[in-house]
Amino acid sequence: MGYLIIIVVLFAAMWLFLIRPQKRRQVEQARLQDSIAAGDEILTAGGIHGTVRGIDDEVVQVEIAPGTIVRLDRRAVATVVQEPELEPENDPDAGNPDLPGES
């Protein structure tokens, strides 16, 4: 009887730490791929950066260079690239001639 409890506890722990998070990632990835729109900057699973120019059912047309459009399966899109937030340039030490190493 004790072995059965250990097996059930191990299975529950495996489900909690392995299976459940993987399913959550799959659902989030599918949601991201369904939300792709023309004009989005994307990164493919192969590491190619590009801009979505058109979408058919499961095919995405991506411009990877000016005038170069490739067709990709929608599932090849790894992520939508977010524009980096520019940090304000309020650095009080910027351009300070009193700091060593600066001329």
N, CA, C and O atoms as CSV, one atom per row, in Angstrom:
chain,resi,resn,atom,element,x,y,z
A,1,MET,N,N,0.817,-1.193,0.000
A,1,MET,CA,C,0.000,0.000,0.000
A,1,MET,C,C,0.863,1.260,0.000
A,1,MET,O,O,0.508,2.251,-0.639
A,2,GLY,N,N,1.988,1.233,0.707
A,2,GLY,CA,C,2.877,2.382,0.796
A,2,GLY,C,C,3.494,2.728,-0.548
A,2,GLY,O,O,3.698,3.901,-0.860
A,3,TYR,N,N,3.798,1.681,-1.364
A,3,TYR,CA,C,4.378,1.927,-2.673
A,3,TYR,C,C,3.402,2.624,-3.615
A,3,TYR,O,O,3.796,3.456,-4.432
A,4,LEU,N,N,2.142,2.278,-3.489
A,4,LEU,CA,C,1.118,2.890,-4.329
A,4,LEU,C,C,1.013,4.389,-4.038
A,4,LEU,O,O,0.858,5.193,-4.958
A,5,ILE,N,N,1.097,4.755,-2.780
A,5,ILE,CA,C,1.032,6.171,-2.400
A,5,ILE,C,C,2.240,6.924,-2.967
A,5,ILE,O,O,2.096,8.042,-3.462
A,6,ILE,N,N,3.414,6.324,-2.897
A,6,ILE,CA,C,4.622,6.966,-3.420
A,6,ILE,C,C,4.507,7.161,-4.935
A,6,ILE,O,O,4.879,8.215,-5.450
A,7,ILE,N,N,3.999,6.160,-5.645
A,7,ILE,CA,C,3.840,6.256,-7.094
A,7,ILE,C,C,2.843,7.361,-7.446
A,7,ILE,O,O,3.080,8.134,-8.374
A,8,VAL,N,N,1.739,7.441,-6.717
A,8,VAL,CA,C,0.739,8.476,-6.979
A,8,VAL,C,C,1.322,9.861,-6.701
A,8,VAL,O,O,1.078,10.791,-7.470
A,9,VAL,N,N,2.068,10.013,-5.644
A,9,VAL,CA,C,2.678,11.297,-5.304
A,9,VAL,C,C,3.710,11.692,-6.375
A,9,VAL,O,O,3.766,12.856,-6.772
A,10,LEU,N,N,4.514,10.749,-6.837
A,10,LEU,CA,C,5.497,11.040,-7.883
A,10,LEU,C,C,4.809,11.439,-9.183
A,10,LEU,O,O,5.255,12.372,-9.852
A,11,PHE,N,N,3.741,10.755,-9.551
A,11,PHE,CA,C,3.009,11.109,-10.761
A,11,PHE,C,C,2.405,12.511,-10.634
A,11,PHE,O,O,2.455,13.296,-11.581
A,12,ALA,N,N,1.840,12.822,-9.477
A,12,ALA,CA,C,1.262,14.154,-9.261
A,12,ALA,C,C,2.343,15.240,-9.339
A,12,ALA,O,O,2.113,16.304,-9.915
A,13,ALA,N,N,3.519,14.973,-8.762
A,13,ALA,CA,C,4.612,15.951,-8.818
A,13,ALA,C,C,5.094,16.129,-10.250
A,13,ALA,O,O,5.382,17.252,-10.664
A,14,MET,N,N,5.189,15.048,-11.011
A,14,MET,CA,C,5.618,15.139,-12.405
A,14,MET,C,C,4.605,15.961,-13.204
A,14,MET,O,O,4.993,16.799,-14.017
A,15,TRP,N,N,3.335,15.731,-12.981
A,15,TRP,CA,C,2.307,16.490,-13.689
A,15,TRP,C,C,2.392,17.971,-13.323
A,15,TRP,O,O,2.281,18.843,-14.185
A,16,LEU,N,N,2.592,18.243,-12.031
A,16,LEU,CA,C,2.625,19.623,-11.559
A,16,LEU,C,C,3.833,20.392,-12.091
A,16,LEU,O,O,3.713,21.565,-12.443
A,17,PHE,N,N,4.995,19.739,-12.152
A,17,PHE,CA,C,6.220,20.449,-12.524
A,17,PHE,C,C,6.628,20.314,-13.986
A,17,PHE,O,O,7.424,21.118,-14.470
A,18,LEU,N,N,6.106,19.325,-14.698
A,18,LEU,CA,C,6.527,19.124,-16.085
A,18,LEU,C,C,5.405,19.314,-17.091
A,18,LEU,O,O,5.532,20.128,-18.006
A,19,ILE,N,N,4.338,18.599,-16.946
A,19,ILE,CA,C,3.287,18.570,-17.963
A,19,ILE,C,C,2.477,19.860,-17.979
A,19,ILE,O,O,2.244,20.430,-19.044
A,20,ARG,N,N,2.053,20.321,-16.825
A,20,ARG,CA,C,1.214,21.519,-16.744
A,20,ARG,C,C,1.901,22.769,-17.297
A,20,ARG,O,O,1.281,23.485,-18.083
A,21,PRO,N,N,3.159,23.071,-16.925
A,21,PRO,CA,C,3.816,24.253,-17.496
A,21,PRO,C,C,4.030,24.145,-19.018
A,21,PRO,O,O,3.936,25.148,-19.726
A,22,GLN,N,N,4.315,22.943,-19.514
A,22,GLN,CA,C,4.505,22.767,-20.949
A,22,GLN,C,C,3.215,23.045,-21.711
A,22,GLN,O,O,3.242,23.686,-22.761
A,23,LYS,N,N,2.097,22.573,-21.195
A,23,LYS,CA,C,0.813,22.839,-21.852
A,23,LYS,C,C,0.493,24.325,-21.831
A,23,LYS,O,O,-0.054,24.855,-22.798
A,24,ARG,N,N,0.824,24.997,-20.749
A,24,ARG,CA,C,0.585,26.438,-20.660
A,24,ARG,C,C,1.411,27.180,-21.714
A,24,ARG,O,O,0.907,28.099,-22.360
A,25,ARG,N,N,2.688,26.783,-21.892
A,25,ARG,CA,C,3.532,27.414,-22.915
A,25,ARG,C,C,2.980,27.162,-24.313
A,25,ARG,O,O,3.019,28.056,-25.158
A,26,GLN,N,N,2.463,25.951,-24.572
A,26,GLN,CA,C,1.899,25.644,-25.875
A,26,GLN,C,C,0.675,26.505,-26.162
A,26,GLN,O,O,0.508,26.984,-27.284
A,27,VAL,N,N,-0.173,26.707,-25.173
A,27,VAL,CA,C,-1.367,27.529,-25.352
A,27,VAL,C,C,-0.968,28.984,-25.606
A,27,VAL,O,O,-1.553,29.641,-26.467
A,28,GLU,N,N,0.018,29.492,-24.868
A,28,GLU,CA,C,0.479,30.869,-25.069
A,28,GLU,C,C,1.094,31.046,-26.456
A,28,GLU,O,O,0.878,32.074,-27.097
A,29,GLN,N,N,1.862,30.051,-26.930
A,29,GLN,CA,C,2.473,30.128,-28.250
A,29,GLN,C,C,1.406,30.117,-29.340
A,29,GLN,O,O,1.501,30.873,-30.306
A,30,ALA,N,N,0.392,29.268,-29.194
A,30,ALA,CA,C,-0.691,29.217,-30.178
A,30,ALA,C,C,-1.455,30.539,-30.197
A,30,ALA,O,O,-1.837,31.012,-31.267
A,31,ARG,N,N,-1.681,31.134,-29.040
A,31,ARG,CA,C,-2.373,32.418,-28.960
A,31,ARG,C,C,-1.550,33.510,-29.648
A,31,ARG,O,O,-2.102,34.351,-30.358
A,32,LEU,N,N,-0.235,33.496,-29.439
A,32,LEU,CA,C,0.639,34.475,-30.083
A,32,LEU,C,C,0.597,34.310,-31.599
A,32,LEU,O,O,0.510,35.301,-32.324
A,33,GLN,N,N,0.657,33.083,-32.081
A,33,GLN,CA,C,0.654,32.837,-33.520
A,33,GLN,C,C,-0.681,33.213,-34.145
A,33,GLN,O,O,-0.721,33.621,-35.306
A,34,ASP,N,N,-1.756,33.087,-33.412
A,34,ASP,CA,C,-3.066,33.482,-33.928
A,34,ASP,C,C,-3.256,34.997,-33.939
A,34,ASP,O,O,-4.104,35.508,-34.670
A,35,SER,N,N,-2.483,35.713,-33.141
A,35,SER,CA,C,-2.662,37.161,-33.034
A,35,SER,C,C,-1.746,37.946,-33.975
A,35,SER,O,O,-1.739,39.177,-33.937
A,36,ILE,N,N,-0.983,37.263,-34.807
A,36,ILE,CA,C,-0.074,37.947,-35.726
A,36,ILE,C,C,-0.883,38.745,-36.746
A,36,ILE,O,O,-1.882,38.259,-37.276
A,37,ALA,N,N,-0.444,39.964,-37.013
A,37,ALA,CA,C,-1.117,40.831,-37.983
A,37,ALA,C,C,-0.079,41.434,-38.919
A,37,ALA,O,O,1.112,41.473,-38.610
A,38,ALA,N,N,-0.548,41.898,-40.052
A,38,ALA,CA,C,0.344,42.545,-41.018
A,38,ALA,C,C,0.995,43.758,-40.365
A,38,ALA,O,O,0.334,44.531,-39.672
A,39,GLY,N,N,2.286,43.915,-40.589
A,39,GLY,CA,C,3.028,45.029,-40.013
A,39,GLY,C,C,3.785,44.663,-38.753
A,39,GLY,O,O,4.625,45.440,-38.298
A,40,ASP,N,N,3.512,43.497,-38.172
A,40,ASP,CA,C,4.223,43.075,-36.963
A,40,ASP,C,C,5.660,42.694,-37.295
A,40,ASP,O,O,5.931,42.081,-38.328
A,41,GLU,N,N,6.571,43.064,-36.409
A,41,GLU,CA,C,7.954,42.610,-36.509
A,41,GLU,C,C,8.018,41.264,-35.787
A,41,GLU,O,O,7.601,41.153,-34.634
A,42,ILE,N,N,8.545,40.235,-36.474
A,42,ILE,CA,C,8.565,38.900,-35.880
A,42,ILE,C,C,9.963,38.311,-35.904
A,42,ILE,O,O,10.850,38.792,-36.609
A,43,LEU,N,N,10.140,37.261,-35.119
A,43,LEU,CA,C,11.339,36.452,-35.102
A,43,LEU,C,C,10.892,35.026,-35.328
A,43,LEU,O,O,10.020,34.529,-34.615
A,44,THR,N,N,11.482,34.355,-36.319
A,44,THR,CA,C,11.077,32.982,-36.618
A,44,THR,C,C,11.854,32.005,-35.746
A,44,THR,O,O,12.818,32.379,-35.078
A,45,ALA,N,N,11.423,30.753,-35.763
A,45,ALA,CA,C,12.108,29.717,-35.005
A,45,ALA,C,C,13.525,29.515,-35.528
A,45,ALA,O,O,14.392,29.044,-34.792
A,46,GLY,N,N,13.772,29.865,-36.785
A,46,GLY,CA,C,15.100,29.748,-37.364
A,46,GLY,C,C,15.990,30.948,-37.108
A,46,GLY,O,O,17.148,30.956,-37.527
A,47,GLY,N,N,15.476,31.962,-36.429
A,47,GLY,CA,C,16.272,33.140,-36.088
A,47,GLY,C,C,16.210,34.255,-37.106
A,47,GLY,O,O,17.033,35.169,-37.056
A,48,ILE,N,N,15.265,34.212,-38.028
A,48,ILE,CA,C,15.143,35.250,-39.047
A,48,ILE,C,C,14.209,36.345,-38.543
A,48,ILE,O,O,13.089,36.071,-38.111
A,49,HIS,N,N,14.683,37.590,-38.605
A,49,HIS,CA,C,13.864,38.740,-38.255
A,49,HIS,C,C,13.190,39.250,-39.523
A,49,HIS,O,O,13.802,39.256,-40.591
A,50,GLY,N,N,11.941,39.675,-39.413
A,50,GLY,CA,C,11.258,40.208,-40.574
A,50,GLY,C,C,9.974,40.908,-40.186
A,50,GLY,O,O,9.596,40.956,-39.016
A,51,THR,N,N,9.306,41.454,-41.206
A,51,THR,CA,C,8.051,42.164,-41.019
A,51,THR,C,C,6.960,41.421,-41.765
A,51,THR,O,O,7.127,41.075,-42.934
A,52,VAL,N,N,5.848,41.174,-41.096
A,52,VAL,CA,C,4.733,40.466,-41.722
A,52,VAL,C,C,4.096,41.396,-42.750
A,52,VAL,O,O,3.722,42.524,-42.432
A,53,ARG,N,N,3.977,40.910,-43.988
A,53,ARG,CA,C,3.369,41.690,-45.059
A,53,ARG,C,C,1.995,41.163,-45.442
A,53,ARG,O,O,1.179,41.910,-45.980
A,54,GLY,N,N,1.729,39.905,-45.177
A,54,GLY,CA,C,0.428,39.339,-45.494
A,54,GLY,C,C,0.238,38.010,-44.789
A,54,GLY,O,O,1.204,37.327,-44.450
A,55,ILE,N,N,-1.025,37.650,-44.571
A,55,ILE,CA,C,-1.335,36.400,-43.892
A,55,ILE,C,C,-2.445,35.695,-44.648
A,55,ILE,O,O,-3.512,36.265,-44.874
A,56,ASP,N,N,-2.190,34.452,-45.039
A,56,ASP,CA,C,-3.227,33.567,-45.534
A,56,ASP,C,C,-3.508,32.601,-44.389
A,56,ASP,O,O,-2.923,32.746,-43.316
A,57,ASP,N,N,-4.374,31.634,-44.584
A,57,ASP,CA,C,-4.786,30.765,-43.480
A,57,ASP,C,C,-3.623,30.315,-42.598
A,57,ASP,O,O,-3.570,30.678,-41.422
A,58,GLU,N,N,-2.704,29.543,-43.135
A,58,GLU,CA,C,-1.585,29.041,-42.338
A,58,GLU,C,C,-0.233,29.514,-42.876
A,58,GLU,O,O,0.809,29.066,-42.399
A,59,VAL,N,N,-0.238,30.410,-43.860
A,59,VAL,CA,C,0.998,30.898,-44.467
A,59,VAL,C,C,1.144,32.386,-44.179
A,59,VAL,O,O,0.215,33.170,-44.371
A,60,VAL,N,N,2.331,32.753,-43.715
A,60,VAL,CA,C,2.640,34.147,-43.411
A,60,VAL,C,C,3.678,34.629,-44.420
A,60,VAL,O,O,4.689,33.962,-44.640
A,61,GLN,N,N,3.433,35.772,-45.028
A,61,GLN,CA,C,4.404,36.364,-45.946
A,61,GLN,C,C,5.219,37.379,-45.155
A,61,GLN,O,O,4.682,38.343,-44.610
A,62,VAL,N,N,6.528,37.143,-45.104
A,62,VAL,CA,C,7.415,37.950,-44.274
A,62,VAL,C,C,8.470,38.615,-45.152
A,62,VAL,O,O,9.124,37.956,-45.960
A,63,GLU,N,N,8.627,39.922,-44.986
A,63,GLU,CA,C,9.666,40.652,-45.696
A,63,GLU,C,C,10.910,40.650,-44.823
A,63,GLU,O,O,10.922,41.217,-43.731
A,64,ILE,N,N,11.971,39.994,-45.328
A,64,ILE,CA,C,13.195,39.884,-44.539
A,64,ILE,C,C,14.257,40.886,-44.973
A,64,ILE,O,O,15.225,41.120,-44.249
A,65,ALA,N,N,14.082,41.473,-46.144
A,65,ALA,CA,C,14.946,42.534,-46.657
A,65,ALA,C,C,14.082,43.346,-47.617
A,65,ALA,O,O,13.061,42.848,-48.091
A,66,PRO,N,N,14.465,44.571,-47.908
A,66,PRO,CA,C,13.643,45.364,-48.828
A,66,PRO,C,C,13.423,44.621,-50.154
A,66,PRO,O,O,14.372,44.325,-50.880
A,67,GLY,N,N,12.168,44.333,-50.446
A,67,GLY,CA,C,11.805,43.651,-51.680
A,67,GLY,C,C,11.932,42.131,-51.633
A,67,GLY,O,O,11.633,41.471,-52.628
A,68,THR,N,N,12.360,41.558,-50.524
A,68,THR,CA,C,12.516,40.109,-50.399
A,68,THR,C,C,11.450,39.580,-49.448
A,68,THR,O,O,11.517,39.785,-48.236
A,69,ILE,N,N,10.467,38.896,-50.022
A,69,ILE,CA,C,9.369,38.355,-49.225
A,69,ILE,C,C,9.425,36.842,-49.292
A,69,ILE,O,O,9.495,36.259,-50.374
A,70,VAL,N,N,9.393,36.208,-48.120
A,70,VAL,CA,C,9.388,34.752,-48.035
A,70,VAL,C,C,8.062,34.299,-47.436
A,70,VAL,O,O,7.405,35.033,-46.698
A,71,ARG,N,N,7.691,33.080,-47.772
A,71,ARG,CA,C,6.464,32.494,-47.217
A,71,ARG,C,C,6.855,31.504,-46.132
A,71,ARG,O,O,7.698,30.632,-46.347
A,72,LEU,N,N,6.246,31.642,-44.984
A,72,LEU,CA,C,6.523,30.763,-43.850
A,72,LEU,C,C,5.218,30.189,-43.318
A,72,LEU,O,O,4.156,30.802,-43.434
A,73,ASP,N,N,5.319,29.018,-42.741
A,73,ASP,CA,C,4.183,28.468,-42.036
A,73,ASP,C,C,3.982,29.289,-40.771
A,73,ASP,O,O,4.955,29.713,-40.147
A,74,ARG,N,N,2.758,29.513,-40.395
A,74,ARG,CA,C,2.454,30.330,-39.210
A,74,ARG,C,C,3.111,29.761,-37.955
A,74,ARG,O,O,3.480,30.513,-37.053
A,75,ARG,N,N,3.258,28.441,-37.893
A,75,ARG,CA,C,3.864,27.805,-36.720
A,75,ARG,C,C,5.357,28.076,-36.600
A,75,ARG,O,O,5.946,27.792,-35.557
A,76,ALA,N,N,5.986,28.621,-37.648
A,76,ALA,CA,C,7.416,28.933,-37.605
A,76,ALA,C,C,7.703,30.239,-36.878
A,76,ALA,O,O,8.862,30.551,-36.607
A,77,VAL,N,N,6.675,30.998,-36.562
A,77,VAL,CA,C,6.867,32.267,-35.857
A,77,VAL,C,C,7.105,31.969,-34.381
A,77,VAL,O,O,6.263,31.374,-33.708
A,78,ALA,N,N,8.271,32.396,-33.889
A,78,ALA,CA,C,8.617,32.146,-32.498
A,78,ALA,C,C,8.069,33.233,-31.582
A,78,ALA,O,O,7.547,32.942,-30.506
A,79,THR,N,N,8.191,34.492,-32.014
A,79,THR,CA,C,7.720,35.580,-31.170
A,79,THR,C,C,7.506,36.840,-31.995
A,79,THR,O,O,8.031,36.977,-33.101
A,80,VAL,N,N,6.735,37.743,-31.442
A,80,VAL,CA,C,6.572,39.073,-32.019
A,80,VAL,C,C,7.572,39.964,-31.293
A,80,VAL,O,O,7.579,40.029,-30.064
A,81,VAL,N,N,8.415,40.647,-32.059
A,81,VAL,CA,C,9.481,41.467,-31.484
A,81,VAL,C,C,8.874,42.751,-30.948
A,81,VAL,O,O,8.141,43.450,-31.649
A,82,GLN,N,N,9.185,43.048,-29.712
A,82,GLN,CA,C,8.731,44.286,-29.086
A,82,GLN,C,C,9.802,45.337,-29.287
A,82,GLN,O,O,10.993,45.044,-29.188
A,83,GLU,N,N,9.389,46.548,-29.566
A,83,GLU,CA,C,10.332,47.647,-29.690
A,83,GLU,C,C,10.970,47.899,-28.327
A,83,GLU,O,O,10.259,47.996,-27.326
A,84,PRO,N,N,12.300,48.006,-28.269
A,84,PRO,CA,C,12.942,48.278,-26.980
A,84,PRO,C,C,12.563,49.664,-26.486
A,84,PRO,O,O,12.517,50.626,-27.252
A,85,GLU,N,N,12.297,49.744,-25.201
A,85,GLU,CA,C,11.951,51.036,-24.619
A,85,GLU,C,C,13.229,51.847,-24.464
A,85,GLU,O,O,14.222,51.371,-23.913
A,86,LEU,N,N,13.186,53.061,-24.952
A,86,LEU,CA,C,14.351,53.924,-24.833
A,86,LEU,C,C,14.422,54.480,-23.421
A,86,LEU,O,O,13.447,55.008,-22.887
A,87,GLU,N,N,15.603,54.348,-22.834
A,87,GLU,CA,C,15.788,54.867,-21.486
A,87,GLU,C,C,16.078,56.357,-21.576
A,87,GLU,O,O,16.804,56.795,-22.469
A,88,PRO,N,N,15.530,57.124,-20.678
A,88,PRO,CA,C,15.812,58.565,-20.707
A,88,PRO,C,C,17.294,58.808,-20.449
A,88,PRO,O,O,17.935,58.100,-19.673
A,89,GLU,N,N,17.803,59.799,-21.102
A,89,GLU,CA,C,19.223,60.108,-20.969
A,89,GLU,C,C,19.431,61.145,-19.876
A,89,GLU,O,O,19.929,62.243,-20.126
A,90,ASN,N,N,19.051,60.787,-18.685
A,90,ASN,CA,C,19.212,61.677,-17.538
A,90,ASN,C,C,20.401,61.255,-16.702
A,90,ASN,O,O,20.357,61.340,-15.475
A,91,ASP,N,N,21.464,60.801,-17.348
A,91,ASP,CA,C,22.646,60.357,-16.641
A,91,ASP,C,C,23.407,61.582,-16.156
A,91,ASP,O,O,23.938,62.333,-16.975
A,92,PRO,N,N,23.475,61.804,-14.849
A,92,PRO,CA,C,24.147,63.011,-14.350
A,92,PRO,C,C,25.650,62.989,-14.596
A,92,PRO,O,O,26.281,64.046,-14.590
A,93,ASP,N,N,26.246,61.811,-14.814
A,93,ASP,CA,C,27.684,61.725,-15.022
A,93,ASP,C,C,28.068,61.826,-16.502
A,93,ASP,O,O,29.256,61.851,-16.825
A,94,ALA,N,N,27.092,61.884,-17.395
A,94,ALA,CA,C,27.392,61.930,-18.825
A,94,ALA,C,C,28.092,63.245,-19.172
A,94,ALA,O,O,27.581,64.330,-18.895
A,95,GLY,N,N,29.244,63.126,-19.768
A,95,GLY,CA,C,29.971,64.311,-20.213
A,95,GLY,C,C,30.632,65.087,-19.091
A,95,GLY,O,O,31.037,66.231,-19.295
A,96,ASN,N,N,30.752,64.501,-17.921
A,96,ASN,CA,C,31.377,65.171,-16.794
A,96,ASN,C,C,32.896,65.068,-16.937
A,96,ASN,O,O,33.433,63.962,-16.862
A,97,PRO,N,N,33.597,66.165,-17.138
A,97,PRO,CA,C,35.062,66.105,-17.349
A,97,PRO,C,C,35.820,65.741,-16.087
A,97,PRO,O,O,37.011,65.439,-16.169
A,98,ASP,N,N,35.179,65.756,-14.914
A,98,ASP,CA,C,35.868,65.443,-13.673
A,98,ASP,C,C,36.046,63.954,-13.464
A,98,ASP,O,O,36.801,63.549,-12.581
A,99,LEU,N,N,35.372,63.125,-14.251
A,99,LEU,CA,C,35.484,61.678,-14.076
A,99,LEU,C,C,36.771,61.176,-14.709
A,99,LEU,O,O,37.149,61.612,-15.797
A,100,PRO,N,N,37.448,60.248,-14.017
A,100,PRO,CA,C,38.697,59.713,-14.585
A,100,PRO,C,C,38.393,58.874,-15.835
A,100,PRO,O,O,37.352,58.222,-15.925
A,101,GLY,N,N,39.310,58.905,-16.779
A,101,GLY,CA,C,39.178,58.101,-17.982
A,101,GLY,C,C,38.443,58.802,-19.096
A,101,GLY,O,O,38.405,58.279,-20.210
A,102,GLU,N,N,37.862,59.947,-18.858
A,102,GLU,CA,C,37.176,60.679,-19.898
A,102,GLU,C,C,38.010,61.877,-20.298
A,102,GLU,O,O,38.666,62.480,-19.448
A,103,SER,N,N,38.002,62.231,-21.553
A,103,SER,CA,C,38.772,63.392,-21.993
A,103,SER,C,C,37.862,64.511,-22.381
A,103,SER,O,O,38.330,65.578,-22.780
